[in-house]
Structure formats: structure tokens, C-alpha cells
Amino acid sequence: MATETKTLWKIDPTHSEVQFKVKHLVISTVTGSFGSFDGQIETDGEDFENANATFTADIDSISTNNEDRDQHLKSDDFFNAKEYPQLTFESKNFEKTGDGKYKVTGDLTIRDITKEIELDVVHGGTVGDPYGQTKAGFEVNGTINRKEFGLTWNAVTEAGNVVVGDKIKLQLNVQFVQS
């Protein structure tokens, strides 16, 4: 009985970025990122169909280029970094939808709330680097509603505009190294 060899890919944080975008006052977009994160993909075959993916990001590493805003995001109004130091994602389905394109469904946990989300994944390619390592690059995009994860704080301006939009765009450009 032949057993398939699983291949493990680990995220390369020095060649990856994890960003989110949210509307501010309805008229502009604020971009934030996580500076500390980890993830891996476990595959069965040559491509990434039916792979298992896991990802974590440290809430304390959040950055929006504004220290006051970052501290507010880490507070109980939003992520509550003290009580819930990480957000996590665990895939349930990694489905090939086209050449180098995948739909990934999985559980995202923020604070103590877990919801199933769907992400669009584009495999940019797999190459060998000058150091003998095999690397795979991906662009991952999706949208979540922050209020579904308990990030419910908001304020309204005198003109009646909300300060923070509900929809959060997730944008990850990540590189994985074959282990």
C-alpha cells in the first residue's frame, strides 16, 4: 500500500506581508499590517489542491502607522490583545478553480469568535532560489465583516458618518519555503 508523501511549506516572514484595509470616515482607506505572523501549508501532490493551511498573526504586532490608533486596535474596543493575543485561520477546503487559482474555505478566529470565511488565492509560481530552497508565492484576498468577530466599536461624526467601516479587506502577499 503506497502512502503519499506530504510536503510541508512554511511561511517566509521576510518575504511576506499581511495587510488589511478599512474605510475611515467613508471617504478614505486606512491600511494596517501585522508584523509578526506564522503559517504553513501541507500538500499531498504537485499542486496545492486539497492542501491544509494554517496561519496565525500576533495582535500585538498590528501597525497602522499611528501609535494611538494601534493602541486602540489592541484594546478591548477591538482585538483585546491582552486576552486574545493571536488571530488564527485553519483551512477546511483548498479547491482549485483554475490555472494557479484556488478558493480556500476555513475557520478564522478573532477574539473568541470563530467564523467560516472564503479567500481567493492566486499561486504566483514555484521556483528554486540561489540557496537551493524551493519557494512558492501566493496572493490571498478576502473580505470579512469586523462586527461578526466582536470588533464592534464605532463612533459617528457630527455629519452622521461612521468613523470605521464594517467591511475589512484582507490582502496577503506571502512566500512559503518547502521544508
C-alpha positions in Angstrom: 0.0 0.0 0.0 1.6 3.2 -1.2 1.5 6.2 1.1 1.6 9.7 -0.4 4.4 11.8 0.8 3.2 15.1 2.3 5.1 18.2 1.6 5.4 20.9 4.2 5.7 24.6 3.2 6.5 27.2 5.9 5.8 30.9 5.6 8.9 33.1 5.0 8.1 36.2 7.0 11.0 38.3 5.5 9.3 37.9 2.1 5.7 38.2 3.1 3.2 40.9 4.1 -0.1 40.6 5.8 -2.3 43.6 5.4 -5.9 44.8 6.0 -7.8 47.8 4.7 -10.8 49.5 6.2 -12.8 52.6 5.3 -12.2 55.6 7.5 -15.0 58.3 7.6 -16.4 56.6 4.5 -14.1 58.7 2.3 -10.6 57.2 2.7 -9.0 53.9 3.4 -6.6 53.0 6.3 -4.1 50.2 5.7 -2.8 48.2 8.5 -0.5 45.2 8.8 0.7 42.5 11.2 4.5 42.4 11.7 4.6 39.0 13.4 2.9 36.0 11.9 3.4 32.4 11.1 1.8 29.8 8.8 2.3 26.6 6.9 0.7 24.6 4.1 0.8 20.8 3.9 0.3 19.4 0.4 -0.2 15.9 -1.0 0.7 16.3 -4.6 2.4 18.5 -7.1 0.0 21.4 -6.7 -1.9 22.9 -3.8 -5.3 21.4 -4.3 -6.7 19.8 -1.1 -3.8 21.3 0.9 -4.1 22.1 4.6 -3.2 25.6 5.5 -2.8 27.2 9.0 -2.0 30.8 9.8 -1.6 32.9 13.0 -0.9 36.6 13.5 0.2 38.3 16.7 -2.3 41.1 17.6 0.4 43.0 19.4 2.3 43.4 16.1 -0.5 45.4 14.5 0.6 48.6 12.8 -1.4 51.3 11.0 1.4 53.9 11.2 -0.4 55.7 14.0 0.6 54.7 17.6 -2.7 56.0 19.2 -4.8 54.1 16.6 -2.7 50.9 17.1 -3.2 51.0 20.8 -6.9 51.5 20.3 -7.0 48.5 18.0 -5.2 46.4 20.6 -7.7 47.5 23.3 -10.9 45.7 24.3 -12.8 48.1 21.9 -11.3 45.9 19.1 -9.0 42.9 19.3 -8.2 42.8 23.1 -4.6 41.8 22.6 -4.2 41.0 26.3 -6.9 38.4 26.4 -6.7 37.2 22.8 -3.1 37.6 21.7 -3.5 35.9 18.3 -5.9 35.6 15.4 -5.9 32.2 13.7 -7.0 30.6 10.4 -7.3 26.9 9.7 -8.4 25.8 6.2 -11.1 23.2 5.7 -11.1 23.2 1.9 -8.4 24.2 -0.7 -10.1 23.9 -4.0 -8.5 24.5 -7.4 -10.7 26.8 -9.5 -8.4 27.5 -12.5 -4.8 27.6 -13.5 -3.0 28.7 -10.4 -6.2 29.8 -8.8 -7.8 28.4 -5.6 -10.8 29.1 -3.3 -9.8 28.4 0.3 -12.5 28.0 2.9 -11.7 27.8 6.6 -12.2 29.0 10.1 -11.0 32.4 11.1 -10.9 33.1 14.9 -10.6 36.6 16.2 -11.0 37.2 19.9 -13.2 34.2 21.0 -15.3 34.1 17.8 -14.8 31.6 15.0 -16.5 32.1 11.6 -16.0 30.3 8.3 -14.6 32.6 5.6 -13.7 32.2 2.0 -10.5 33.5 0.5 -9.3 33.8 -3.1 -5.8 32.5 -3.6 -3.6 33.0 -6.6 -0.4 30.9 -6.8 2.2 33.1 -8.4 4.6 30.3 -9.1 7.1 27.9 -7.5 10.8 28.4 -8.1 14.2 27.4 -6.7 16.2 30.2 -5.2 20.0 30.6 -5.3 20.4 28.9 -1.9 18.8 25.6 -3.0 15.4 26.3 -1.4 12.1 25.8 -3.2 9.7 28.7 -2.7 6.1 29.3 -3.6 4.4 32.7 -3.8 0.7 33.5 -3.2 -1.6 36.4 -3.2 -4.6 35.9 -0.9 -7.6 38.2 -0.8 -10.9 38.2 1.0 -13.4 40.4 2.9 -14.8 40.0 6.4 -17.3 41.9 8.4 -15.4 43.0 11.6 -18.6 43.1 13.6 -19.1 39.4 13.1 -15.9 38.9 15.1 -16.8 41.1 18.0 -14.9 44.2 16.7 -17.9 46.4 17.2 -16.6 49.8 18.4 -17.6 52.7 16.3 -18.4 56.4 16.5 -20.4 58.8 14.4 -19.3 62.2 13.3 -21.4 65.3 13.6 -22.3 64.9 9.9 -23.6 61.4 10.6 -20.7 59.4 9.0 -19.4 56.4 10.8 -15.7 56.6 11.7 -14.8 52.9 10.9 -16.3 50.8 8.1 -17.6 47.3 8.8 -16.0 45.6 5.9 -12.4 44.7 6.2 -10.4 43.7 3.1 -7.7 41.2 3.7 -4.6 41.2 1.5 -1.7 38.8 1.9 1.3 38.5 -0.3 3.1 35.5 1.1 6.0 33.4 0.2 6.4 29.8 1.5 9.6 27.7 1.7 9.4 24.0 1.1 10.7 22.2 4.3 
